Amino acid sequence: MLLRLSLVLSLVLLFACLAPANKKKDTLPAEVLAAQTVVVLVDPDAGMSTAAPLANRTAQEDVEKALANWGRLKPVLIGNTADLVITVRKGNGKIVQPTISGEPTNDRPAVVVPTDNGIHVGVQQGRPPDSTQAPPGDTSPRLGGEVGPTEDTFLVYRGGTAGEALERAPVWRYVSKNALHSPDVPAVAEFRKALEAAVKQQQQQQKQQTSSKP
């Protein structure tokens, strides 16, 4: 019991130290600038909050809608066809919170996302081939708990299968209170600013290189 309490306190101190310094990361590699498709996942390590069971799923759908409205990146369901993988996780201000486990986080049969320009529909039969989670042996809901970030988390990874992508470090992140606020999703707006600024810088560098040639 004392060992478990010590571990929880250590994790609490770790997250408290890391959270203020991890607001966002603005450096974007060339693969992100050239990306055309994206898959949005709930963080596989996130449990279902007992206070807000649909919070992560709602954030996932809001991010997909915001990306579809932006128009630069096309949300898809199968991770191995996507140029980028984005994970989302809602925070509630508590480092330790009770959760419900037993259901796979990212398994869903169909997605219908209304956008300003129409409706984006995705269909997924059964489990995705690149699912980040193994089929659970016991799917009955059970009460548990988790230690995690207190703020909303939006992480961008290079593409590939979801399993491969999430083994690498994210190339861009936005961690802030209400970063995944519904329905405006400030994290997507910040990512858009960062990407457009990086594209503009890339174009300026290319123009300078062209003008410097004899």
N, C-alpha and C positions, 0 to 999 in steps of 0.2 A: 504493500500500500504506500509506504514512504517512498519507495523507488519510483512508483507510477506518478506520485505527486511531484517528485523532484524533476521527472522528465517533462511533465506538463509545464511546470514553472520555467524550465529552461527554454522550452519552445515558445512560451509566451514572451520571454525576454528577447529571444531571437527575432521574432516577428516585430516586436515593438521597436527594435533597433533598425531593422531593414526597411520597414514601411515608409518612413519619411524620406529616405534617400532613393526610392525606387519609383518616382513619380512618372517619368516617361523617358524613352530613349529615342533619339531623333535620327540616328545614323541608319540609312537604308542601303542595302547592297543592290547591285544591278539587277539581280533576279526579281526583286520586289518591284522595281520600276517597270520591268517587262511583263509582269504577271497579268493574266487575263481572267483567271478563274480562282475561286476560293471556296473552301469548305469551312463551315463554322461549327465548332463542337463545344459542348459543355466540358469544362475541365474534368477529365476522367477521375481525378482525385477528390472532386467535390461530392459531398453527400447531399441528400434532400433535406433541407431545413424543415424542422417541425413547425416553425413559425410562419414560413412562406414556402410551401412545398413546390410551387411552380415558378419560383423566382429565377432559377437558372434557365429553365426552358423558355420562359418569357424573354429573358435577356438574349438567348440564342436567336429567337424568332425576330426580335427587334433589331438585332445586328444584321440579320439577313435582309430584312426590309430596308434598313438604312443603306446597306451596300447596293441593293438592287436599285434604289432611288438615285444613288450616286451615279451608277451606270458604268463606271470604269472596270469594276470587277464583277464577274457573274457568279453568284452563289450556286454551288452544286452540292450534291449529296455524297458522292463517292470520292473519298479522299485521294485515291491514287490517280484521279484525273484532274486534280486541282494543282494550280501553281503555288498556292499559299494555303496554309492551315491556320485558322484563328481559334483560340480557345477563350471562353468567357467564364467568369465565376462571380456571382454576386456576394458582396460582403454585407454584413449587418451591424458592424461596429463591435462585434464580439469575437475575440480570438478563439475562444472555446464555445461551441454551441452544440445542442442535441440535434441529431440527424436521424433520418430513416434510411436504411440500406436494404438491399435485396433486389432492386430493379436496375438493369443496365442503364447507364446515364444517357447514352447516345443512340439507342435503338428506337426508331420510330418508323411506322409504315408509310406515312405520307406527310408532305408539308405543303400547305397552301399559304403563300405570303402575299397579301395585297400590297401593291405599291402605288405610287402616284401616277404611274404610267400604265397600270393594268394589274394583272395578277401573275405572280411567279409560282408555278406548281412544280413540286418535285415528288417523285414516287420511289420508294425504296422497299423492295420485297425482302422481308426477313431481316437478318443481321447483315450489315455492310461487310464486304469481304475484307476490309482493312480495319475492322472495329478495334478500338483501343482497349476493349475489355473482353475477357474470356467469358463464355456462357456460364452464368452462375449455376451452382449446383442446387441452391435453395433460393427460389425467387419470392418466398414469403416475406412481407415487410417485417423489419425488426428495428428496434430502437437502438441507437448507438450514439456516438459523438465524434467530433473532429476538431482538430486544431488547424486554423487557416488564417489567411489575411483578413483584416477587418474591413478593407476597402474593396470596391469593385476592381476586377482584374480583366484586362484585355491584352492577350499575347498573340503576336504574329510570328509564325514559323515558315521556313522554306517548305516548298511542297514535297510531294511524295506520298506514300501511304501515311495515314495518320499515325500508325505505330512508329514508323521511321522518323517522321517529322518531329514528334514530341520527344524523341530521344536526344534531339539537338537543342542547343540554346535558342531562345527566341531572338529574332532579328530586330524586333521592335516591341515595346510594351507601354501600356498606359495603366497605371494603378492609382486610382483616386476615388474619393467619396463621390457617389452618384455618377461615375464614369459610364455606367450602363443604364442610366435613368431612362425609364420608358415614358414616351416613345421616341424621344429625340436622340438618345444615345450619343453623348458628348465624345466618347472614345472614338467612334467612327469619324466624327468631325475632326478630331485631332490627328487621326491617322491620315485622313485626306489632306490636311494642311501639310503634314510632314512629307507625304508622297509627292504632292504637287511642288513643294519647295525643292525637293531632291531632283525632280524632273527638270525644273527650271535651271538649277545649277548644272546639271548634266548637259543641257542644251547650250548653256553659256560656255562651258568648257570645250564642247565640240566646235563651237563657233570660233573660239580663240585658237584652237588647234588648226582649223581650216585657214584662218587668216594669217597664221604664222608660217604656212607653207610657202616656199618660193614659187 
